[in-house]
Amino acid sequence: MTRRRVTGTLTIREISHEVSLDVWHVSPASTEEGRLTLTATAVLDRRDWGLTWQRPIQQIADEVHLALTIQFLPASSDEGEE
């Protein structure tokens, strides 16, 4: 697997912060079929976006683990046709 780092801006509730995602190319064989599957992960602190409450909620950690699976598919040959 090839690992890269992608950085961008994440905005939640009108508060923006730079976030870096670790991205992996999951299945190289899928590119032969015209698909590309990537996995991305990051660890965020919800308090950085103002996600706090008046009293502590024990079930919600301050550190949030974000995990994404992204699949790119080829455009169909009839796309845009009616």
BABAKOL-993984 format. One record per atom (N, C-alpha, C, O, CB): residue in three letters; x, y, z. Coordinates in steps of 0.001 Angstrom, whole numbers. Glycine has a CB too. Layout:
+------+---------+---------+---------+
| rest |    east |   north |      up |
+------+---------+---------+---------+
|  ALA |       X |       Y |       Z |
...
+------+---------+---------+---------+
REM end
This chain:
+------+---------+---------+---------+
| rest |    east |   north |      up |
+------+---------+---------+---------+
|  MET |     833 |   -1190 |       0 |
|  MET |       0 |       0 |       0 |
|  MET |     873 |    1248 |       0 |
|  MET |    1893 |    1312 |     686 |
|  MET |    -945 |       2 |    1211 |
|  THR |     460 |    2216 |    -767 |
|  THR |    1159 |    3496 |    -834 |
|  THR |     466 |    4478 |      86 |
|  THR |    -751 |    4650 |      21 |
|  THR |    1206 |    4040 |   -2286 |
|  ARG |    1251 |    5129 |     952 |
|  ARG |     668 |    6099 |    1885 |
|  ARG |    1099 |    7506 |    1506 |
|  ARG |    2266 |    7761 |    1208 |
|  ARG |    1084 |    5785 |    3341 |
|  ARG |     144 |    8398 |    1523 |
|  ARG |     391 |    9817 |    1272 |
|  ARG |    -332 |   10626 |    2344 |
|  ARG |   -1177 |   10101 |    3068 |
|  ARG |     -82 |   10234 |    -165 |
|  ARG |       6 |   11895 |    2435 |
|  ARG |    -679 |   12803 |    3353 |
|  ARG |   -1332 |   13906 |    2535 |
|  ARG |    -687 |   14547 |    1707 |
|  ARG |     307 |   13400 |    4412 |
|  VAL |   -2636 |   14119 |    2782 |
|  VAL |   -3402 |   15157 |    2097 |
|  VAL |   -3859 |   16156 |    3150 |
|  VAL |   -4412 |   15775 |    4182 |
|  VAL |   -4625 |   14553 |    1308 |
|  THR |   -3626 |   17428 |    2885 |
|  THR |   -3988 |   18474 |    3840 |
|  THR |   -5003 |   19420 |    3215 |
|  THR |   -4891 |   19807 |    2052 |
|  THR |   -2737 |   19254 |    4301 |
|  GLY |   -5997 |   19780 |    4020 |
|  GLY |   -7023 |   20705 |    3553 |
|  GLY |   -7680 |   21390 |    4732 |
|  GLY |   -7245 |   21226 |    5872 |
|  GLY |   -8074 |   19977 |    2705 |
|  THR |   -8701 |   22140 |    4472 |
|  THR |   -9413 |   22876 |    5506 |
|  THR |  -10739 |   22189 |    5794 |
|  THR |  -11514 |   21912 |    4879 |
|  THR |   -9639 |   24345 |    5083 |
|  LEU |  -10997 |   21914 |    7071 |
|  LEU |  -12262 |   21337 |    7515 |
|  LEU |  -13018 |   22420 |    8270 |
|  LEU |  -12499 |   23007 |    9219 |
|  LEU |  -12038 |   20063 |    8411 |
|  THR |  -14257 |   22680 |    7839 |
|  THR |  -15094 |   23679 |    8493 |
|  THR |  -16294 |   22999 |    9128 |
|  THR |  -17037 |   22280 |    8459 |
|  THR |  -15550 |   24762 |    7489 |
|  ILE |  -16479 |   23226 |   10417 |
|  ILE |  -17628 |   22727 |   11170 |
|  ILE |  -18176 |   23894 |   11965 |
|  ILE |  -17439 |   24552 |   12698 |
|  ILE |  -17240 |   21521 |   12109 |
|  ARG |  -19454 |   24151 |   11824 |
|  ARG |  -20120 |   25232 |   12552 |
|  ARG |  -19401 |   26572 |   12364 |
|  ARG |  -19226 |   27335 |   13314 |
|  ARG |  -20199 |   24890 |   14039 |
|  GLU |  -18992 |   26841 |   11126 |
|  GLU |  -18335 |   28091 |   10747 |
|  GLU |  -16956 |   28281 |   11381 |
|  GLU |  -16443 |   29399 |   11405 |
|  GLU |  -19212 |   29245 |   11122 |
|  ILE |  -16357 |   27221 |   11888 |
|  ILE |  -14992 |   27267 |   12423 |
|  ILE |  -14135 |   26386 |   11524 |
|  ILE |  -14443 |   25213 |   11310 |
|  ILE |  -14930 |   26786 |   13936 |
|  SER |  -13040 |   26970 |   10991 |
|  SER |  -12180 |   26253 |   10048 |
|  SER |  -10807 |   25999 |   10634 |
|  SER |  -10220 |   26864 |   11283 |
|  SER |  -12051 |   27031 |    8747 |
|  HIS |  -10299 |   24785 |   10390 |
|  HIS |   -8938 |   24417 |   10795 |
|  HIS |   -8331 |   23544 |    9707 |
|  HIS |   -9036 |   22811 |    9012 |
|  HIS |   -8931 |   23675 |   12176 |
|  GLU |   -7026 |   23632 |    9572 |
|  GLU |   -6317 |   22763 |    8647 |
|  GLU |   -6267 |   21356 |    9231 |
|  GLU |   -5996 |   21178 |   10419 |
|  GLU |   -4887 |   23299 |    8361 |
|  VAL |   -6530 |   20363 |    8393 |
|  VAL |   -6540 |   18963 |    8809 |
|  VAL |   -5716 |   18164 |    7809 |
|  VAL |   -5820 |   18379 |    6601 |
|  VAL |   -8001 |   18407 |    8909 |
|  SER |   -4902 |   17248 |    8306 |
|  SER |   -4139 |   16352 |    7441 |
|  SER |   -4693 |   14948 |    7560 |
|  SER |   -4898 |   14437 |    8661 |
|  SER |   -2637 |   16375 |    7799 |
|  LEU |   -4933 |   14329 |    6415 |
|  LEU |   -5423 |   12956 |    6355 |
|  LEU |   -4295 |   12058 |    5849 |
|  LEU |   -3599 |   12407 |    4896 |
|  LEU |   -6684 |   12846 |    5436 |
|  ASP |   -4118 |   10911 |    6484 |
|  ASP |   -3224 |    9885 |    5966 |
|  ASP |   -4053 |    9061 |    4985 |
|  ASP |   -5095 |    8518 |    5353 |
|  ASP |   -2605 |    8986 |    7127 |
|  VAL |   -3590 |    8966 |    3734 |
|  VAL |   -4363 |    8316 |    2681 |
|  VAL |   -3579 |    7130 |    2131 |
|  VAL |   -2384 |    7229 |    1854 |
|  VAL |   -4705 |    9317 |    1549 |
|  TRP |   -4284 |    5997 |    1977 |
|  TRP |   -3688 |    4785 |    1422 |
|  TRP |   -4437 |    4358 |     184 |
|  TRP |   -5666 |    4422 |     136 |
|  TRP |   -3680 |    3655 |    2454 |
|  HIS |   -3698 |    3922 |    -819 |
|  HIS |   -4279 |    3311 |   -2013 |
|  HIS |   -4504 |    1851 |   -1659 |
|  HIS |   -3546 |    1094 |   -1504 |
|  HIS |   -3345 |    3477 |   -3297 |
|  VAL |   -5747 |    1455 |   -1531 |
|  VAL |   -6099 |     160 |    -951 |
|  VAL |   -5881 |   -1006 |   -1895 |
|  VAL |   -5186 |   -1960 |   -1544 |
|  VAL |   -7523 |     176 |    -517 |
|  SER |   -6462 |    -950 |   -3086 |
|  SER |   -6389 |   -2144 |   -3924 |
|  SER |   -5893 |   -1811 |   -5323 |
|  SER |   -6662 |   -1348 |   -6166 |
|  SER |   -7751 |   -2819 |   -4002 |
|  PRO |   -4616 |   -2045 |   -5569 |
|  PRO |   -4064 |   -1725 |   -6891 |
|  PRO |   -4728 |   -2506 |   -8018 |
|  PRO |   -4802 |   -2012 |   -9143 |
|  PRO |   -2580 |   -1995 |   -6905 |
|  ALA |   -5214 |   -3719 |   -7739 |
|  ALA |   -5854 |   -4521 |   -8781 |
|  ALA |   -7116 |   -3845 |   -9290 |
|  ALA |   -7499 |   -4037 |  -10444 |
|  ALA |   -6183 |   -5919 |   -8255 |
|  SER |   -7766 |   -3057 |   -8445 |
|  SER |   -9027 |   -2437 |   -8859 |
|  SER |   -8822 |   -1399 |   -9957 |
|  SER |   -9762 |   -1107 |  -10696 |
|  SER |   -9708 |   -1789 |   -7664 |
|  THR |   -7624 |    -834 |  -10087 |
|  THR |   -7399 |     165 |  -11140 |
|  THR |   -7494 |    -475 |  -12516 |
|  THR |   -7827 |     202 |  -13489 |
|  THR |   -6027 |     839 |  -10966 |
|  GLU |   -7207 |   -1772 |  -12613 |
|  GLU |   -7341 |   -2468 |  -13891 |
|  GLU |   -8810 |   -2536 |  -14310 |
|  GLU |   -9115 |   -2576 |  -15502 |
|  GLU |   -6743 |   -3889 |  -13801 |
|  GLU |   -9713 |   -2548 |  -13340 |
|  GLU |  -11145 |   -2587 |  -13619 |
|  GLU |  -11718 |   -1180 |  -13767 |
|  GLU |  -12922 |   -1023 |  -13974 |
|  GLU |  -11880 |   -3339 |  -12509 |
|  GLY |  -10880 |    -172 |  -13666 |
|  GLY |  -11342 |    1197 |  -13796 |
|  GLY |  -11773 |    1830 |  -12495 |
|  GLY |  -12293 |    2946 |  -12492 |
|  GLY |  -12456 |    1250 |  -14747 |
|  ARG |  -11566 |    1132 |  -11378 |
|  ARG |  -11929 |    1661 |  -10057 |
|  ARG |  -10665 |    2034 |   -9299 |
|  ARG |   -9578 |    1522 |   -9567 |
|  ARG |  -12766 |     627 |   -9247 |
|  LEU |  -10838 |    2930 |   -8356 |
|  LEU |   -9750 |    3286 |   -7456 |
|  LEU |  -10333 |    3408 |   -6061 |
|  LEU |  -11272 |    4174 |   -5845 |
|  LEU |   -9042 |    4613 |   -7898 |
|  THR |   -9780 |    2652 |   -5103 |
|  THR |  -10267 |    2698 |   -3728 |
|  THR |   -9170 |    3246 |   -2820 |
|  THR |   -8040 |    2758 |   -2822 |
|  THR |  -10723 |    1290 |   -3252 |
|  LEU |   -9523 |    4267 |   -2048 |
|  LEU |   -8600 |    4891 |   -1108 |
|  LEU |   -9201 |    4827 |     295 |
|  LEU |  -10421 |    4835 |     462 |
|  LEU |   -8297 |    6363 |   -1517 |
|  THR |   -8333 |    4764 |    1290 |
|  THR |   -8741 |    4864 |    2687 |
|  THR |   -8007 |    6056 |    3284 |
|  THR |   -6819 |    6252 |    3027 |
|  THR |   -8436 |    3537 |    3484 |
|  ALA |   -8716 |    6854 |    4083 |
|  ALA |   -8117 |    8030 |    4711 |
|  ALA |   -8473 |    8042 |    6191 |
|  ALA |   -9596 |    7711 |    6572 |
|  ALA |   -8594 |    9337 |    4019 |
|  THR |   -7503 |    8429 |    7026 |
|  THR |   -7740 |    8513 |    8467 |
|  THR |   -7141 |    9799 |    9024 |
|  THR |   -6193 |   10359 |    8474 |
|  THR |   -7147 |    7287 |    9191 |
|  ALA |   -7723 |   10245 |   10130 |
|  ALA |   -7214 |   11411 |   10854 |
|  ALA |   -7735 |   11345 |   12279 |
|  ALA |   -8736 |   10684 |   12555 |
|  ALA |   -7639 |   12752 |   10160 |
|  VAL |   -7058 |   12027 |   13168 |
|  VAL |   -7511 |   12160 |   14553 |
|  VAL |   -7717 |   13651 |   14807 |
|  VAL |   -6811 |   14459 |   14606 |
|  VAL |   -6472 |   11528 |   15580 |
|  LEU |   -8923 |   14000 |   15253 |
|  LEU |   -9291 |   15391 |   15494 |
|  LEU |   -9661 |   15588 |   16954 |
|  LEU |  -10050 |   14640 |   17636 |
|  LEU |  -10455 |   15814 |   14583 |
|  ASP |   -9540 |   16818 |   17430 |
|  ASP |  -10034 |   17172 |   18762 |
|  ASP |  -11297 |   17998 |   18550 |
|  ASP |  -11229 |   19123 |   18055 |
|  ASP |   -8947 |   17968 |   19609 |
|  ARG |  -12440 |   17447 |   18920 |
|  ARG |  -13723 |   18104 |   18657 |
|  ARG |  -13803 |   19496 |   19277 |
|  ARG |  -14535 |   20352 |   18778 |
|  ARG |  -14860 |   17248 |   19183 |
|  ARG |  -13063 |   19732 |   20353 |
|  ARG |  -13094 |   21042 |   21018 |
|  ARG |  -12518 |   22144 |   20133 |
|  ARG |  -12857 |   23316 |   20299 |
|  ARG |  -12321 |   20984 |   22333 |
|  ASP |  -11630 |   21765 |   19173 |
|  ASP |  -11064 |   22758 |   18247 |
|  ASP |  -12135 |   23419 |   17387 |
|  ASP |  -11929 |   24523 |   16882 |
|  ASP |  -10023 |   22104 |   17348 |
|  TRP |  -13273 |   22757 |   17216 |
|  TRP |  -14388 |   23278 |   16425 |
|  TRP |  -15533 |   23750 |   17317 |
|  TRP |  -16644 |   23970 |   16832 |
|  TRP |  -14890 |   22212 |   15451 |
|  GLY |  -15276 |   23907 |   18603 |
|  GLY |  -16305 |   24410 |   19509 |
|  GLY |  -17360 |   23378 |   19864 |
|  GLY |  -18443 |   23735 |   20328 |
|  GLY |  -16966 |   25598 |   18904 |
|  LEU |  -17061 |   22115 |   19653 |
|  LEU |  -18021 |   21061 |   19970 |
|  LEU |  -17845 |   20659 |   21437 |
|  LEU |  -17255 |   19626 |   21756 |
|  LEU |  -17835 |   19825 |   19023 |
|  THR |  -18376 |   21509 |   22311 |
|  THR |  -18308 |   21281 |   23763 |
|  THR |  -19708 |   21431 |   24341 |
|  THR |  -20609 |   21965 |   23693 |
|  THR |  -17308 |   22279 |   24454 |
|  TRP |  -19876 |   20960 |   25553 |
|  TRP |  -21174 |   21016 |   26217 |
|  TRP |  -20995 |   21580 |   27618 |
|  TRP |  -19890 |   21556 |   28159 |
|  TRP |  -21837 |   19614 |   26270 |
|  GLN |  -22069 |   22085 |   28208 |
|  GLN |  -22019 |   22683 |   29542 |
|  GLN |  -21560 |   21679 |   30591 |
|  GLN |  -20782 |   22020 |   31482 |
|  GLN |  -23385 |   23239 |   29921 |
|  ARG |  -22027 |   20476 |   30489 |
|  ARG |  -21600 |   19452 |   31446 |
|  ARG |  -20903 |   18332 |   30680 |
|  ARG |  -21241 |   18066 |   29526 |
|  ARG |  -22816 |   18897 |   32266 |
|  PRO |  -19961 |   17694 |   31296 |
|  PRO |  -19217 |   16633 |   30596 |
|  PRO |  -20124 |   15463 |   30220 |
|  PRO |  -20968 |   15023 |   31001 |
|  PRO |  -18060 |   16130 |   31469 |
|  ILE |  -19922 |   14988 |   29024 |
|  ILE |  -20614 |   13784 |   28569 |
|  ILE |  -19557 |   12693 |   28485 |
|  ILE |  -18702 |   12722 |   27600 |
|  ILE |  -21348 |   14004 |   27174 |
|  GLN |  -19609 |   11755 |   29378 |
|  GLN |  -18576 |   10738 |   29486 |
|  GLN |  -18471 |    9846 |   28253 |
|  GLN |  -17402 |    9303 |   27975 |
|  GLN |  -18833 |    9894 |   30689 |
|  GLN |  -19559 |    9689 |   27517 |
|  GLN |  -19557 |    8777 |   26382 |
|  GLN |  -18894 |    9368 |   25135 |
|  GLN |  -18609 |    8635 |   24189 |
|  GLN |  -20968 |    8377 |   26059 |
|  ILE |  -18646 |   10665 |   25118 |
|  ILE |  -18059 |   11299 |   23941 |
|  ILE |  -16654 |   11779 |   24285 |
|  ILE |  -16469 |   12659 |   25125 |
|  ILE |  -18941 |   12482 |   23440 |
|  ALA |  -15677 |   11186 |   23624 |
|  ALA |  -14276 |   11550 |   23869 |
|  ALA |  -13953 |   12877 |   23176 |
|  ALA |  -14607 |   13254 |   22204 |
|  ALA |  -13318 |   10428 |   23369 |
|  ASP |  -12955 |   13568 |   23681 |
|  ASP |  -12491 |   14795 |   23041 |
|  ASP |  -11794 |   14475 |   21720 |
|  ASP |  -11891 |   15241 |   20760 |
|  ASP |  -11541 |   15568 |   23976 |
|  GLU |  -11095 |   13346 |   21675 |
|  GLU |  -10377 |   12918 |   20481 |
|  GLU |  -11317 |   12080 |   19606 |
|  GLU |  -11872 |   11075 |   20051 |
|  GLU |   -9098 |   12109 |   20861 |
|  VAL |  -11479 |   12510 |   18371 |
|  VAL |  -12376 |   11831 |   17438 |
|  VAL |  -11528 |   11216 |   16332 |
|  VAL |  -10693 |   11893 |   15732 |
|  VAL |  -13449 |   12818 |   16850 |
|  HIS |  -11745 |    9929 |   16064 |
|  HIS |  -11017 |    9224 |   15002 |
|  HIS |  -11891 |    9209 |   13752 |
|  HIS |  -13000 |    8675 |   13757 |
|  HIS |  -10637 |    7761 |   15439 |
|  LEU |  -11378 |    9795 |   12698 |
|  LEU |  -12093 |    9892 |   11436 |
|  LEU |  -11538 |    8838 |   10482 |
|  LEU |  -10325 |    8760 |   10292 |
|  LEU |  -11971 |   11322 |   10827 |
|  ALA |  -12402 |    8033 |    9885 |
|  ALA |  -11978 |    7009 |    8925 |
|  ALA |  -12900 |    7067 |    7707 |
|  ALA |  -14123 |    7001 |    7837 |
|  ALA |  -11997 |    5580 |    9575 |
|  LEU |  -12299 |    7189 |    6527 |
|  LEU |  -13057 |    7290 |    5287 |
|  LEU |  -12605 |    6211 |    4308 |
|  LEU |  -11418 |    5890 |    4235 |
|  LEU |  -12894 |    8689 |    4661 |
|  THR |  -13537 |    5661 |    3569 |
|  THR |  -13230 |    4807 |    2428 |
|  THR |  -13841 |    5493 |    1220 |
|  THR |  -15039 |    5775 |    1191 |
|  THR |  -13784 |    3329 |    2613 |
|  ILE |  -13011 |    5757 |     230 |
|  ILE |  -13438 |    6518 |    -936 |
|  ILE |  -13214 |    5651 |   -2166 |
|  ILE |  -12120 |    5126 |   -2378 |
|  ILE |  -12668 |    7880 |   -1049 |
|  GLN |  -14248 |    5507 |   -2966 |
|  GLN |  -14108 |    4705 |   -4179 |
|  GLN |  -14475 |    5545 |   -5390 |
|  GLN |  -15564 |    6112 |   -5470 |
|  GLN |  -14989 |    3437 |   -4111 |
|  PHE |  -13537 |    5611 |   -6333 |
|  PHE |  -13760 |    6315 |   -7589 |
|  PHE |  -14113 |    5277 |   -8644 |
|  PHE |  -13392 |    4296 |   -8824 |
|  PHE |  -12503 |    7154 |   -8011 |
|  LEU |  -15218 |    5496 |   -9336 |
|  LEU |  -15690 |    4592 |  -10377 |
|  LEU |  -15628 |    5274 |  -11722 |
|  LEU |  -15754 |    6496 |  -11800 |
|  LEU |  -17114 |    4118 |  -10086 |
|  PRO |  -15434 |    4508 |  -12788 |
|  PRO |  -15421 |    5137 |  -14109 |
|  PRO |  -16807 |    5670 |  -14462 |
|  PRO |  -17823 |    5115 |  -14042 |
|  PRO |  -14944 |    4137 |  -15181 |
|  ALA |  -16833 |    6741 |  -15229 |
|  ALA |  -18113 |    7288 |  -15673 |
|  ALA |  -18743 |    6289 |  -16629 |
|  ALA |  -18049 |    5665 |  -17432 |
|  ALA |  -17936 |    8689 |  -16353 |
|  SER |  -20061 |    6140 |  -16542 |
|  SER |  -20742 |    5222 |  -17451 |
|  SER |  -20768 |    5837 |  -18843 |
|  SER |  -20742 |    7059 |  -18991 |
|  SER |  -22185 |    4906 |  -16957 |
|  SER |  -20819 |    4997 |  -19847 |
|  SER |  -20776 |    5485 |  -21229 |
|  SER |  -22027 |    6254 |  -21614 |
|  SER |  -21994 |    7048 |  -22554 |
|  SER |  -20584 |    4330 |  -22180 |
|  ASP |  -23136 |    6035 |  -20905 |
|  ASP |  -24371 |    6745 |  -21223 |
|  ASP |  -24620 |    7952 |  -20318 |
|  ASP |  -25717 |    8509 |  -20317 |
|  ASP |  -25536 |    5798 |  -21126 |
|  GLU |  -23614 |    8355 |  -19554 |
|  GLU |  -23783 |    9479 |  -18629 |
|  GLU |  -24079 |   10751 |  -19429 |
|  GLU |  -23401 |   11057 |  -20410 |
|  GLU |  -22510 |    9667 |  -17740 |
|  GLY |  -25087 |   11470 |  -18994 |
|  GLY |  -25465 |   12714 |  -19637 |
|  GLY |  -26434 |   12533 |  -20792 |
|  GLY |  -26960 |   13514 |  -21319 |
|  GLY |  -24249 |   13411 |  -20119 |
|  GLU |  -26675 |   11300 |  -21190 |
|  GLU |  -27627 |   11056 |  -22260 |
|  GLU |  -29012 |   10835 |  -21675 |
|  GLU |  -29144 |   10331 |  -20560 |
|  GLU |  -27198 |    9848 |  -23109 |
|  GLU |  -30045 |   11211 |  -22422 |
|  GLU |  -31420 |   11020 |  -21963 |
|  GLU |  -32122 |    9972 |  -22786 |
|  GLU |  -33292 |    9677 |  -22542 |
|  GLU |  -32193 |   12325 |  -22018 |
+------+---------+---------+---------+
REM end
